[in-house]
Amino acid sequence: MTAPTRRHALRATLAAAALLALHGTAAAQEPAWPTKPIRVIVTFPPGGSSDAIVRAIGPHVSAKLGQPLVIENRPGAGGNIGLAAVAKAEPDGHTLGLGAAGGLSANVSLYPQMPYDPVKDFKPVSLVAMIPFVLVGHPSLGARTQAELIALAKREPAKVSLGHGGNGTAMHLTASLFEQMAGVKITQIAYRGSGPAAVDALAGQIPLAVTDLPAALQHVRAGKLIAYSVTSAKRVPALPDVPTVAEAGLPGYESVGWFGIVAPAATPDAIVNKLNAAIVDALNDPAIQASVRNIGVEPAPSTPKAFGDYIRSETVKWGQVIRNAGIKLE
């Protein structure tokens, strides 16, 4: 072998060794994850749509990551109890939180003290689902459209009261935003969930209610409740003939409940990106989409950055609504 040939071979050997070393360093820096089941703290009681969402995507995500998702329900204080536990958890990707609009955006303006900062204490993983609400009324109220309802509320405010799913809930804030944009004052009545509010509206005990779709859908289809409008930016497939609040006369109106997955703030980006990829893949699966829509919610996968931006924008939006309405929770 000539000297130039030997030098060429040596350089090739050194380059190969450097490349192997680089790959070895990258592999060493890549965290070994997941190494055990992934705990998902759900901030609502068992049996609700939040549980159903995690159970719908769970098998798909587990198959992608090689570990099961284990649900742990920690309800209370509008989501603050469960999310506080997530914020304090080890940031190793084995504890996640399924939070909602309240715990991740509105609560900072509702509660005088918070056990966490929704922006600083979490790393967004993905938005998961959005829940449109519907404004329904008993036929005896006499208003057939949203415009007629607003006119009635301005003309005879004492005649119009509205039930919602509880103080500080997304449905409460949805009703408050409607009041502010319509320029009306409606007596609001807090229930323990949208189901009881829909039942009382159905019985004529209250003239109006803001509920989720599952609570009102069968009664609207049966003609026992009037659906004035849906609160999302677009019409919903389950009620294609019902206009949005914006279409029915309040341009720019939009209010939806939503769920998203977050991790403790110091969770490595590599883990967050793997989680996001698995969750987004699950939510893009047609069978899972059908399953999620069947419980009255719309799949809404996102990037971590897009979800973080959404949390910040929702915090600003609902903070203004809450201040205007003077809503406070203890």
C-alpha positions as a printed Julia matrix, in Angstrom:
330×3 Matrix{Float64}:
   0.0    0.0    0.0
   1.41   3.38  -1.01
   1.77   6.24   1.47
  -1.11   8.28  -0.07
  -3.33   5.21   0.02
  -2.46   4.59   3.68
  -3.23   8.23   4.55
  -6.57   8.0    2.77
  -7.46   4.81   4.62
  -6.46   6.38   7.95
  -8.63   9.43   7.32
 -11.58   7.21   6.42
 -11.08   5.17   9.58
 -10.91   8.31  11.76
 -14.03   9.75  10.11
 -15.93   6.52  10.72
 -14.8    6.47  14.33
 -15.88  10.1   14.81
 -19.28   9.33  13.29
 -19.75   6.35  15.59
 -18.75   8.47  18.58
 -21.24  11.14  17.57
 -24.02   8.6   17.29
 -23.01   7.1   20.6
 -23.15  10.51  22.31
 -26.59  11.24  20.83
 -27.84   7.85  21.98
 -26.48   8.47  25.45
 -28.23  11.85  25.6
 -31.55  10.42  24.39
 -33.53   9.5   27.52
 -34.61   5.88  27.9
 -38.36   6.4   27.92
 -40.9    5.15  28.75
 -39.64   2.6   31.23
 -42.92   2.08  33.12
 -46.66   2.79  32.76
 -47.56   6.43  32.03
 -49.88   7.93  34.62
 -52.48  10.37  33.28
 -54.04  12.51  36.0
 -57.55  13.41  34.84
 -58.93  16.48  36.59
 -62.55  15.28  36.56
 -64.47  12.41  38.21
 -64.67   8.99  36.55
 -67.28   8.42  33.88
 -67.18  11.77  32.11
 -66.06  12.76  28.64
 -62.5   13.41  29.87
 -62.18   9.79  30.99
 -63.69   8.61  27.73
 -61.19  10.6   25.67
 -58.17   9.07  27.43
 -59.67   5.59  27.14
 -60.33   6.16  23.43
 -56.74   7.12  22.62
 -55.09   4.96  25.29
 -54.64   1.65  23.41
 -53.23   3.4   20.33
 -50.81   5.54  22.33
 -49.76   2.54  24.42
 -49.02   0.52  21.28
 -46.86   3.36  19.92
 -44.91   3.89  23.16
 -44.77   0.34  24.53
 -46.29   1.18  27.92
 -49.93   1.46  29.09
 -51.67   4.7   30.01
 -53.07   4.5   33.54
 -55.86   6.93  34.46
 -55.86   8.54  37.89
 -58.87  10.75  38.62
 -58.19  13.76  40.83
 -61.19  16.1   40.57
 -61.85  19.24  42.56
 -61.41  23.03  42.61
 -62.11  23.36  38.91
 -59.15  21.16  37.99
 -56.68  22.83  40.34
 -56.16  19.76  42.57
 -55.2   17.39  39.77
 -53.06  19.88  37.88
 -51.2   20.87  41.05
 -50.18  17.21  41.39
 -48.94  17.19  37.78
 -46.92  20.38  38.32
 -45.13  18.79  41.29
 -44.55  15.38  39.65
 -41.16  14.07  38.55
 -40.55  15.5   35.05
 -39.58  12.17  33.51
 -42.51  11.75  31.12
 -44.26   9.16  33.27
 -46.83  11.6   34.74
 -49.11  13.66  32.54
 -52.23  15.69  33.15
 -55.45  15.98  31.17
 -56.56  19.51  31.94
 -59.42  21.61  30.65
 -60.19  25.22  29.82
 -60.76  26.06  33.47
 -57.64  24.64  35.04
 -55.33  25.67  32.22
 -56.66  29.14  31.42
 -59.66  30.61  33.27
 -58.88  29.66  36.87
 -56.04  32.15  37.23
 -58.69  34.88  36.96
 -61.35  33.06  38.99
 -59.42  32.05  42.12
 -57.6   34.5   44.42
 -54.78  31.98  44.91
 -53.53  29.26  42.59
 -51.36  26.23  43.46
 -49.53  26.46  40.12
 -48.88  28.77  37.18
 -50.53  27.27  34.06
 -47.9   28.76  31.75
 -44.69  28.37  33.8
 -45.37  25.05  35.56
 -46.37  22.91  32.56
 -45.01  21.91  29.19
 -47.87  21.64  26.67
 -48.02  18.29  24.84
 -51.14  18.51  22.67
 -54.62  19.87  22.56
 -56.84  16.8   22.44
 -60.49  17.72  21.96
 -62.95  20.59  21.82
 -66.5   20.53  23.14
 -69.06  22.83  21.55
 -71.99  23.91  23.71
 -75.55  24.59  22.68
 -77.95  27.31  23.86
 -81.35  25.68  24.32
 -84.72  26.86  25.56
 -88.16  25.59  26.47
 -90.76  26.22  23.76
 -92.98  28.01  26.29
 -90.53  30.93  26.38
 -91.95  32.08  23.06
 -88.66  32.94  21.32
 -87.95  30.82  18.24
 -84.58  32.26  17.23
 -81.52  33.71  18.93
 -82.47  37.19  17.69
 -85.95  36.84  19.21
 -84.4   35.58  22.44
 -82.07  38.59  22.73
 -84.96  40.96  21.99
 -87.05  39.28  24.7
 -84.22  39.47  27.23
 -83.87  43.19  26.57
 -87.62  43.8   26.69
 -88.52  41.54  29.64
 -85.31  40.61  31.52
 -87.23  39.21  34.49
 -88.7   36.55  32.21
 -85.34  35.13  31.15
 -83.08  32.99  33.32
 -80.45  30.48  32.28
 -79.01  27.32  33.8
 -75.43  26.17  33.3
 -73.08  23.45  34.52
 -71.67  25.22  37.6
 -69.93  28.37  38.75
 -66.61  28.87  37.0
 -67.22  26.15  34.42
 -66.79  26.7   30.7
 -70.57  26.76  30.38
 -70.81  29.55  32.97
 -68.23  31.6   31.08
 -69.97  30.79  27.78
 -73.18  32.28  29.16
 -71.36  35.34  30.5
 -69.69  35.99  27.14
 -73.1   35.71  25.47
 -74.55  38.28  27.88
 -71.7   40.7   27.28
 -71.76  40.45  23.49
 -75.57  40.53  23.26
 -75.85  43.47  25.67
 -78.34  41.7   27.93
 -78.53  40.74  31.58
 -79.74  37.19  32.22
 -80.16  35.63  35.65
 -77.78  32.68  35.71
 -78.44  29.56  37.79
 -75.58  27.19  38.59
 -76.21  23.44  38.48
 -73.96  20.53  39.3
 -73.28  19.64  35.68
 -74.97  20.25  32.35
 -77.28  17.22  32.69
 -79.37  18.65  35.56
 -79.58  22.02  33.79
 -80.92  20.33  30.65
 -83.44  18.33  32.7
 -84.84  21.48  34.31
 -85.03  23.25  30.95
 -86.84  20.23  29.53
 -89.34  20.38  32.41
 -89.85  24.11  32.0
 -88.38  24.86  35.43
 -85.94  27.24  33.73
 -86.46  28.79  30.3
 -82.86  28.53  29.03
 -79.73  26.45  29.46
 -76.2   26.24  28.09
 -75.31  22.55  27.93
 -72.99  20.19  26.15
 -74.38  18.29  23.17
 -74.96  14.89  24.83
 -77.19  16.46  27.51
 -79.52  18.18  25.05
 -79.23  16.44  21.69
 -82.08  13.9   21.97
 -84.46  16.54  23.37
 -83.66  18.96  20.54
 -84.2   16.26  17.94
 -87.51  15.35  19.58
 -88.64  18.98  19.44
 -88.89  19.26  23.22
 -86.14  21.9   23.41
 -85.35  24.66  20.95
 -81.69  24.9   19.94
 -81.03  28.58  19.32
 -77.35  28.3   18.45
 -74.14  26.39  18.99
 -71.2   28.18  20.58
 -68.37  26.94  18.35
 -66.94  28.84  15.38
 -68.44  26.27  12.98
 -71.7   24.36  12.95
 -71.61  20.89  14.46
 -72.42  17.76  12.41
 -74.94  16.53  15.0
 -77.05  19.69  14.56
 -76.34  20.85  11.0
 -79.37  23.15  10.8
 -78.56  25.02  14.01
 -76.54  28.21  13.4
 -73.54  29.27  15.41
 -73.97  32.15  17.86
 -71.91  34.28  15.46
 -74.08  33.37  12.46
 -77.22  34.11  14.45
 -76.22  37.7   15.09
 -73.14  38.01  17.33
 -70.13  38.12  14.96
 -66.86  37.03  16.5
 -68.48  34.95  19.23
 -66.79  31.63  19.99
 -66.71  29.58  23.17
 -65.87  25.9   23.5
 -64.8   23.61  26.25
 -61.53  21.86  25.58
 -59.17  19.25  26.94
 -55.42  19.04  26.51
 -52.47  17.05  27.8
 -49.63  18.72  29.69
 -46.45  17.49  31.39
 -44.38  18.97  34.25
 -42.39  21.97  33.02
 -38.94  20.34  33.12
 -39.94  17.31  31.04
 -37.35  16.89  28.23
 -38.44  18.11  24.8
 -37.51  14.74  23.27
 -40.1   13.02  25.47
 -42.74  15.69  24.83
 -42.24  15.31  21.09
 -42.61  11.52  21.27
 -45.77  11.91  23.35
 -47.15  14.45  20.92
 -46.47  12.21  17.93
 -48.27   9.26  19.56
 -51.27  11.35  20.66
 -51.65  13.11  17.3
 -51.38   9.79  15.48
 -54.15   8.39  17.7
 -56.43  11.4   17.16
 -55.97  11.15  13.39
 -57.1    7.53  13.37
 -60.6    7.37  11.78
 -61.91   4.8   14.26
 -60.76   6.86  17.24
 -62.19  10.03  15.69
 -65.57   8.3   15.36
 -65.38   7.08  18.96
 -64.55  10.56  20.3
 -67.26  12.25  18.22
 -69.72   9.7   19.52
 -69.36  11.2   23.01
 -70.05  14.7   21.73
 -66.55  16.11  21.35
 -64.41  17.02  18.37
 -60.81  15.69  18.04
 -58.34  18.6   18.0
 -54.7   17.41  17.84
 -52.02  20.1   17.79
 -48.3   20.72  18.11
 -46.92  21.54  21.59
 -46.26  25.13  20.49
 -49.75  25.62  19.08
 -51.27  24.29  22.3
 -49.1   26.62  24.39
 -50.13  29.59  22.26
 -53.79  28.57  22.64
 -53.51  28.36  26.44
 -52.08  31.87  26.55
 -54.73  33.33  24.24
 -57.56  31.63  26.15
 -56.16  32.95  29.45
 -56.3   36.52  28.14
 -59.76  36.11  26.59
 -61.47  34.59  29.62
 -59.67  36.86  32.06
 -61.37  39.81  30.39
 -64.78  38.1   30.41
 -64.41  37.17  34.09
 -63.39  40.7   35.09
 -66.28  42.22  33.13
 -68.76  39.83  34.77
 -67.25  40.22  38.25
 -67.0   36.46  38.76
 -64.95  35.22  41.73
 -64.54  31.79  43.28
 -63.09  30.85  46.66
